Amino acid sequence: MACLLEDNAGTVTTLLPEWFRQEIPDMGQIRQMRGMFRQAGLHTVCESALCPNLGQCWGRGVATFMILGESCTRACRFCGVRTGRPAEVDPEEPRQVAFAVQQLNLRYVVVTSVARDDLADEGAGQFVQTIHAIRSLMPQTKTEVLIPDFSNKPECLEGLIAARPDVISHNMETVRRLSPDVRPQANYDRSLAVLRHLKRLAPSRLTKSGFMVGLGETDEEIAGLMRDLVAAGCDMLTIGQYLAPGRKKRYLRVQRFVPPEKFQEYKTIGRGLGFKHVMSAPLVRSSYIAEEGYRECVGEF
């Protein structure tokens, strides 16, 4: 059996295995959240990256904020975020994000961004200001940041650590062999260096990464990637199925659909290698139910 995946415009794009089927979300809650984000001029990676979990997460009042606009300076071949000339940095954006967190009364929030290679600090300062703004309005809220690589600039990573987010995440996305094709403007070893640098700066701070399967990688390569992450000091890991975000030629095609039982094998391998938390399933994404991973690592909060 199989089901059809629809994007936000209702266009059928891919024939998917039945394990991707989800319940119909609460459309009233989704409309309410979308209206709030539009009114505040905020963006979410849920919409911009065409996340298949948008209905489920928004139906529960959960969203991942995407700062620094909605146009990325990079053109990764797996990502649905728009590539183009980025907008000016909005100095009010941190305050607006914090206000939305307050309105939603979030205990846990994830903040990510587009890549901003056009900026001297590549957007690190906006992350810092957003963390401070959230903490000012909602001091009890835990904050996870999912960052680009900032070209591994020490001053960017040091400033971010000084802001004391509860979790710092940077995604590897894929195995070493496929990395140059999947994200041509990034670098596998540079991403590992970012995670090592963060852990060296703050050994007690939780670090996190994620990658996709279904792009043509082998199980041996997946295990190798997990070993590299553990060696870099990474604490938490997410593994999910790659889905092409559209029909554009630059998007990579799905090479295989990995069954749920295989994801369980990956989780077992990861836990055996030493990760404190592994979330591994077809629909898992970097920030999906992120609070659950934090709770497993530190207990109730």
PLY file of the C-alpha trace (Angstrom):
ply
format ascii 1.0
element vertex 301
property float x
property float y
property float z
element edge 300
property int vertex1
property int vertex2
end_header
0.00 0.00 0.00
1.10 3.58 -0.60
-0.10 7.12 -0.10
0.38 10.42 -1.88
2.31 13.32 -0.39
0.88 16.79 -0.96
2.82 20.03 -0.55
1.32 23.14 1.10
-0.34 24.15 -2.17
-2.06 20.78 -2.45
0.06 19.52 -5.34
0.71 15.78 -5.34
4.45 15.31 -5.71
5.53 11.83 -4.61
4.17 8.34 -4.16
5.17 7.32 -0.65
5.07 4.09 1.38
2.14 3.75 3.73
4.24 4.41 6.84
4.28 8.12 5.89
0.53 8.45 6.37
-0.47 10.95 9.08
-3.71 12.00 10.71
-5.50 15.10 9.41
-4.29 18.03 11.54
-6.31 20.67 13.35
-6.71 23.23 10.54
-8.10 25.86 12.91
-4.92 25.78 14.99
-2.79 25.89 11.84
-4.64 28.96 10.50
-4.32 30.69 13.86
-0.56 30.10 14.01
-0.02 31.10 10.39
-1.90 34.34 10.99
0.20 35.15 14.03
3.45 34.53 12.16
2.34 36.64 9.19
1.23 39.52 11.38
4.60 39.52 13.16
6.55 39.17 9.90
8.12 35.92 11.13
9.16 32.85 9.16
9.19 29.20 10.14
11.37 26.47 8.69
8.22 24.32 8.83
6.83 26.25 5.86
10.01 27.37 4.12
11.55 23.89 4.03
8.19 22.21 3.21
8.41 19.99 6.29
6.04 16.98 6.14
5.36 17.35 9.88
3.94 20.87 9.65
0.37 19.77 10.28
1.26 17.57 13.24
3.53 20.13 14.91
1.41 23.21 14.28
-1.64 21.28 15.41
0.13 20.95 18.78
1.15 24.63 18.84
4.81 23.87 18.07
6.94 25.55 15.40
10.61 26.13 14.57
11.41 29.78 14.00
13.62 30.69 11.06
15.43 33.99 11.49
17.42 36.22 9.09
14.77 36.18 6.38
13.62 33.42 4.06
16.22 33.64 1.26
19.39 31.59 1.66
22.81 32.40 0.20
23.47 28.70 -0.38
21.77 26.22 -2.70
21.86 22.83 -1.01
20.33 20.20 -3.27
18.11 18.66 -0.59
16.57 21.86 0.77
13.31 23.59 -0.14
14.28 26.96 1.35
14.43 29.68 -1.29
17.85 30.66 -2.65
18.43 34.26 -3.63
19.40 37.74 -2.57
18.73 37.95 1.18
16.85 40.75 2.88
18.33 43.28 5.26
18.65 42.00 8.81
15.61 43.10 10.82
16.70 44.46 14.23
13.16 43.87 15.54
13.16 40.19 14.63
14.59 38.88 17.95
11.91 40.74 19.90
9.16 39.47 17.59
10.34 35.88 17.98
10.42 36.26 21.76
6.90 37.73 21.73
5.64 34.78 19.66
7.25 32.36 22.12
5.44 34.19 24.91
2.11 34.14 23.05
2.43 30.40 22.43
3.65 29.88 26.02
6.40 27.55 24.82
8.50 25.58 27.31
10.97 24.68 24.59
11.77 26.55 21.38
13.98 25.84 18.37
15.48 28.71 16.38
17.21 28.14 13.04
18.14 30.35 10.09
18.99 30.54 6.45
22.70 30.71 5.62
23.90 34.31 5.43
27.36 34.23 3.86
26.80 37.86 2.88
27.17 39.04 6.49
30.47 39.50 8.27
29.31 37.34 11.18
27.12 35.15 8.90
24.15 35.86 11.18
25.63 34.67 14.48
24.84 37.99 16.16
21.14 37.67 15.32
21.07 34.27 16.99
22.64 35.79 20.10
20.12 38.64 20.18
17.24 36.21 19.72
18.42 34.00 22.59
18.69 37.05 24.86
15.25 38.33 23.81
13.58 34.99 24.52
15.28 34.70 27.89
14.22 38.23 28.79
10.52 37.53 28.19
10.43 33.81 28.97
13.30 32.97 31.33
11.95 29.48 31.97
11.89 28.52 28.28
14.64 26.22 27.02
16.24 27.32 23.75
17.75 25.12 21.06
19.55 26.72 18.10
20.09 24.94 14.79
22.92 26.86 13.16
24.67 26.99 9.78
28.43 26.41 9.88
29.37 30.13 10.15
32.43 29.04 8.12
33.74 27.74 11.47
34.70 31.29 12.48
35.89 31.15 16.12
34.41 34.53 17.04
30.95 33.46 15.82
30.95 30.20 17.75
32.38 31.82 20.87
29.70 34.51 20.84
27.00 31.91 20.47
28.32 29.82 23.36
28.47 32.95 25.52
24.71 33.42 24.99
24.16 30.03 26.67
21.56 28.27 24.52
20.50 24.98 26.08
21.25 22.95 22.94
23.38 23.84 19.92
22.68 21.85 16.77
24.50 21.74 13.44
23.52 19.17 10.82
25.86 16.98 8.82
22.94 16.13 6.47
24.63 13.17 4.74
27.64 10.86 4.63
31.11 11.99 3.59
31.02 10.59 0.03
27.74 12.30 -0.86
28.32 15.58 0.96
29.90 17.55 -1.94
26.89 16.82 -4.15
24.21 17.22 -1.47
25.49 20.53 -0.07
28.13 21.88 -2.44
28.81 25.11 -0.51
29.39 23.31 2.77
32.09 20.85 3.80
31.91 17.59 5.75
35.11 18.14 7.73
34.25 21.78 8.42
30.92 20.75 9.92
32.65 18.22 12.15
35.10 20.95 13.16
32.19 23.22 14.15
30.79 20.53 16.46
34.24 19.83 17.94
34.84 23.53 18.50
31.49 23.99 20.25
32.12 21.06 22.57
35.63 22.29 23.33
34.29 25.75 24.22
31.54 24.40 26.48
31.97 20.71 27.37
28.76 20.63 29.40
26.61 22.19 26.66
24.51 19.68 24.72
25.40 19.44 21.02
23.25 17.86 18.36
23.36 16.91 14.69
21.20 15.21 12.11
21.32 13.54 8.74
19.06 12.08 6.06
18.98 8.64 4.51
17.67 7.62 1.11
20.23 9.53 -0.96
22.31 6.53 -1.99
24.40 6.02 1.12
25.34 2.58 2.48
24.85 1.26 6.00
28.63 1.19 6.41
28.82 4.89 5.50
26.02 5.69 7.94
27.87 3.94 10.76
31.02 5.85 9.77
29.18 9.16 9.98
27.85 8.29 13.41
31.36 7.38 14.60
32.66 10.73 13.28
29.95 12.58 15.21
30.67 10.76 18.46
34.37 11.53 18.03
33.44 15.21 17.60
31.64 15.16 20.96
28.09 15.22 19.59
25.51 14.25 22.23
22.23 14.00 20.31
21.31 12.71 16.85
18.32 12.76 14.51
17.95 10.51 11.46
15.12 10.84 8.93
14.10 9.92 5.40
15.06 12.32 2.62
12.12 13.59 0.57
12.68 15.79 -2.48
11.11 19.20 -1.74
10.00 19.73 -5.33
10.55 18.98 -9.01
13.34 21.47 -9.72
16.35 19.97 -11.44
18.66 21.00 -8.60
16.79 18.83 -6.10
18.18 15.34 -5.61
15.90 12.39 -6.24
15.07 9.83 -3.56
17.16 6.71 -4.14
15.35 4.47 -1.64
12.67 4.54 1.03
14.12 3.17 4.24
11.60 1.07 6.23
10.86 1.84 9.90
12.63 -1.28 11.14
15.87 -0.12 9.50
15.60 3.21 11.32
15.36 1.24 14.54
18.61 -0.51 13.63
20.28 2.88 13.13
19.01 4.00 16.53
20.45 0.89 18.18
23.82 1.47 16.50
23.85 5.11 17.58
23.05 4.34 21.19
25.72 1.67 21.18
28.27 4.21 19.94
27.51 6.52 22.84
24.92 9.12 21.80
22.83 10.30 24.74
19.74 10.53 22.53
18.90 9.19 19.07
15.62 9.89 17.30
15.42 7.78 14.15
12.29 7.29 12.02
11.13 8.14 8.47
9.44 11.43 9.38
12.03 12.61 11.90
13.50 16.04 11.15
16.14 18.07 12.98
13.77 19.93 15.29
10.93 17.39 15.40
9.74 16.98 19.01
13.11 18.43 20.04
11.98 18.80 23.64
11.86 15.02 23.94
15.57 14.68 23.24
16.46 17.39 25.73
14.33 15.75 28.39
16.00 12.37 27.82
19.42 13.96 28.31
18.70 16.14 31.35
15.46 14.83 32.87
12.30 16.82 33.56
12.52 20.62 33.57
0 1
1 2
2 3
3 4
4 5
5 6
6 7
7 8
8 9
9 10
10 11
11 12
12 13
13 14
14 15
15 16
16 17
17 18
18 19
19 20
20 21
21 22
22 23
23 24
24 25
25 26
26 27
27 28
28 29
29 30
30 31
31 32
32 33
33 34
34 35
35 36
36 37
37 38
38 39
39 40
40 41
41 42
42 43
43 44
44 45
45 46
46 47
47 48
48 49
49 50
50 51
51 52
52 53
53 54
54 55
55 56
56 57
57 58
58 59
59 60
60 61
61 62
62 63
63 64
64 65
65 66
66 67
67 68
68 69
69 70
70 71
71 72
72 73
73 74
74 75
75 76
76 77
77 78
78 79
79 80
80 81
81 82
82 83
83 84
84 85
85 86
86 87
87 88
88 89
89 90
90 91
91 92
92 93
93 94
94 95
95 96
96 97
97 98
98 99
99 100
100 101
101 102
102 103
103 104
104 105
105 106
106 107
107 108
108 109
109 110
110 111
111 112
112 113
113 114
114 115
115 116
116 117
117 118
118 119
119 120
120 121
121 122
122 123
123 124
124 125
125 126
126 127
127 128
128 129
129 130
130 131
131 132
132 133
133 134
134 135
135 136
136 137
137 138
138 139
139 140
140 141
141 142
142 143
143 144
144 145
145 146
146 147
147 148
148 149
149 150
150 151
151 152
152 153
153 154
154 155
155 156
156 157
157 158
158 159
159 160
160 161
161 162
162 163
163 164
164 165
165 166
166 167
167 168
168 169
169 170
170 171
171 172
172 173
173 174
174 175
175 176
176 177
177 178
178 179
179 180
180 181
181 182
182 183
183 184
184 185
185 186
186 187
187 188
188 189
189 190
190 191
191 192
192 193
193 194
194 195
195 196
196 197
197 198
198 199
199 200
200 201
201 202
202 203
203 204
204 205
205 206
206 207
207 208
208 209
209 210
210 211
211 212
212 213
213 214
214 215
215 216
216 217
217 218
218 219
219 220
220 221
221 222
222 223
223 224
224 225
225 226
226 227
227 228
228 229
229 230
230 231
231 232
232 233
233 234
234 235
235 236
236 237
237 238
238 239
239 240
240 241
241 242
242 243
243 244
244 245
245 246
246 247
247 248
248 249
249 250
250 251
251 252
252 253
253 254
254 255
255 256
256 257
257 258
258 259
259 260
260 261
261 262
262 263
263 264
264 265
265 266
266 267
267 268
268 269
269 270
270 271
271 272
272 273
273 274
274 275
275 276
276 277
277 278
278 279
279 280
280 281
281 282
282 283
283 284
284 285
285 286
286 287
287 288
288 289
289 290
290 291
291 292
292 293
293 294
294 295
295 296
296 297
297 298
298 299
299 300
